[in-house]
């Protein structure tokens, strides 16, 4: 059994120093790993990343994260990721990490993801170059997620993104903006890559629980949705990832 703490959209700014670290006190008694589903900063500035890094560095357990759209806003995404990495936060983008916990090997594959929409209401790479580029980027990052999942040799696979892979966890948001909140290409990667759990953020007005077409549980861990410092999930290793249902998800 692996215990996962997860949160997204903590949106730390330069005035947030000392605001999140106290929430992590004693986290080692509750979880084996902390996963952060993007938007660690408010505007994607290095100065904000330094605050986020300082807060997360107090964690008693490994921290793994992906960037969100806010973390890209100031065109300093690489620098933001580097600052977080120097503080011990393992940042993923089309890559994966392994954590040994609860007698199991937990594999986490992560990408920021992107928009595009969902079955029956999605964009296509047709027409103007701008639309083609938009959908092509979604497909590329989703392919990166699948490859990262498939590269893992572990007992439990978890997909970590910022954008949503399913519309279920967007319920509560205006349907008109669903195409800007996630993409079904991410869900296809989650299913094909054998994930047992998918975690995302981004949709502040959404819903916590959803599921891919392949039956993988999806959880929206945006902080405004879960209403606390982090959500806790327990995941058991199963022989058949497609049939795996986390014990306490």
N, C-alpha and C positions, 0 to 999 in steps of 0.2 A: 504494500500500500504506500502510495506517495501522496504527501500532503502539499498542496499548491496554494500559495497566497497570490492573488492577482488583482491588479488595479490598472486603470488607464486614465488619461486626462487629469493628471494632478496639477498641470498648468502652474508651475512654480515660476515666480518672477523674482526680480532683485529685492523685492520687499517681503519675500516669503521665507527668508532664512529663519530656521528654528521652528517652522510650522508643521513640517511633515515628519521629521526625525522622531519626535515623541510618540508618534503613532506606530513606530516600528519597535518600540521597547517591548521586549519579551516575545517577539515574533518567532524566535527559534523554538519556543515551546508549542507553537501552533502549526508551523509549516516547515517544510524542508527546502523550499525555494520560493522566491518572490519573482513573479513575472509582471512586467510593466508594458501595457499595451499602447504605447505612444502618447504624444502630447505631454512630455515631461516638462516642457517650458511653455511660457506664455506667447513669446514672439520669436522663438528660435535664435536668441542671441547667446553668444558665448558667456556673457556675464550671468545670464539666467541658468545656463547649463552648469556653471560653477556652483550655483546655489543648489540645483537639483543633485549634482554629484555629491556635495557635502551632506545633504540630507540622506541620500540612499547609502552612502558609505557607512552609515551607522548600523546598517542591517546586520544581524547576526547570521544570516543565511545568504547563500548565493543569490545575486540579482541578475536577471536576464531581461533585456528590453528590446523594443523596436522604436523607431522614431514615428512621429505623427505629422500631420500637415502643419500644425503650429510650429513644430521643430524645424520645418523647412522654410518658414515665412521670410526670414532675414537672409536667405541664401548662404547660411553658414552651417548647413547640415553636417558636413564632414567634420567641421571643427567642434560642433556640439557633441557628436558621437565620440570624438576623440577625448574630449574632456570627461565624459561619462566613463569611457573605457579606462582612462587613467585612474579613476576612482574605484575601479573594480567591477563596474557594471558591464556585463558582456552584452554588447549591442549587436543585433542580428539584422542582416538585409540580404536575403537570398542565401543565408547560411544557417548553421545549426550548432547547438551546444549540448553537451552531455552532463548530467548531474547524477551522482549515485546517492540514492536515498531509500530508506525503508526496505533495504535489501534488493532494490531494483535499479535499473539504469533508465533514467528519464531522459528522453531526447526532445529538445525544443527546436523547432524550425520556425524562423521568423522572417517576415517582410512587412513593410509599411502597408502595402496594398494600394488600391486606388479605386476610383469610382467606375461607373459604366452601366450599372443597373442589373436587373434580374430577369429571369426567364419571362418572355412575353412583353417586357418593357425595358429593353436594354439598347444601348448604342451598338453600332456596327462599324467596322473599319471600311466604310464606303463613303464616297463623296469628297468633301473638302479635305485638304491635307491636315487641317487642324483636328477634324474628327477622326481621321485615320490614326493620327499620332496619339490621340487620347485613348482610343480603344487598344491600339498596339501596346501602349505602356501597360495597361491593365493586364493584357495577355502575357506580357513579358514578366511582370512581377509575380503573376500567378504561377507561371512556369517555374520561376525561381523558387517559389514556395514548395511546389511539388518535388522538384529536384532535391531540395534541402531535406524534405521529409524522407524521401527514398534513400538518401545517403546515410541515414541513421541506422546504426546497429544497436538496438536498445530494447527494453521491455515495454515501454510506454512512449508513444509519440504524441506530442502536443503541438498544435499550430498556433502561433502567436502573430496577430496582425493588428493594425490600427483600424483599417476599414473593415466593414462587415462582409462576411461571406454569404449571409442569408438575409432575406427581408423580415423573417420572424422577429429578430431582435431589434428591428427598427420600428416596430409597432409603437405608436405614440408620436412619432415624427410625422411631419406632413408628407404624404405620399409623393408629392411633386419633387421632393429633394432626395428621394431614395437613390436615384442614379448617381448622386454625388456623395453618398454615404457608404457605398460598397458595390460589390460585383459578384455575380454568380460564378465567374471564372475562379475566384478564390475558393468557393465551395467545391468546385470540381477538383481543384488541387488537393484540398483537405481529404476528400473521399479517395482519390486515386493514390495519394501518398500514405494512406493507412493510418491517419491520425485517429486517436481515441477521444480527443477533446480539442475544440477550437475556441480561442479566447480573442476578443477584440474590444475596441473602445469606440471613440469618435461620436457615436450617436447619444448625445446627452439626454435627449428626450425619449429614448427607446425603452426596450424591455430586456430583462436579463436573459431569458431562456429561449432557445430556438434549437433547430436541428437541420442538418443537411439532408439532401435527398437520399444519401447513403446511410442515414441514421446516426451520424456523428453529432453528439451534443455540442451546441454552440452557446457560449456565454458572453454577453455584453458586460464588460467589467468597468465601463466608464464610471468614474467616481460619482457623478450625479445620479447614475442609475442604481448602483449598489448602495449608495447612501452611507458609506463608511470608508475607513482607510483602505481596506482591501477585503475581498471576498475569499472564502476558504473552500477548497474542493479536495476531495480524496479520490484518487484514481487507482484502480487495481490493474495489474498486468493480466492480459487475456491473450490466448493463442490466436484468436481471430479478431483483429482490430475492428473490422466492420461490424462485429456483433457486440463490441465492448460498450458497456454503459458504466461510466464512472460511478462508484458507490455513493458518493454524496454530492453529485452535481445536479 
